[in-house]
Amino acid sequence: MHRNLLGRLAPTVESQLKPNLVGFTGFLVRGYLSQRWVFETGQERASLIVDIDGNTEVTLRVIESPDVLITTTHDTLSTALEAANGLRSRDSVIRGQITPRFYTIKGEIAFNFLRSRLLL
């Protein structure tokens, strides 16, 4: 399920990111790419990968060298991703425990910048 929800979100991430990869802003943003995030619920694991050019990929395979591991419940992640995809109201998101583990500084900075946008 998360692969599907992340898969629906990936084109949005890509379309919002790519215009910001030009000029001076692009110089700054590219310093935080690539990003490799793993979402784990105990039931499922899915990964979102954004490369240096802003291309996105979602996979269920185990990825090496993640920047961030986000551990939460299935319901918390599902409702957050549904709201981020416009499938439910932001007010209906289950506010559960979310535990991010940062493996890189760039991952931590990106997560803290995007956390509210992803409703995590």
Buried (B, 14 or more C-beta within 10 A) or exposed (E): EBBEBBBBBBEEBBEEBBEEBEEEEBEEBBEBBBBBBBBBBEEBBBBBBBEEEBBBBBBEEEBEEBBBBBBBBBEBBBBBBBBBBEEBEEEEBBEBEBEBEBBBEBBBBBBEEBEEEBBB
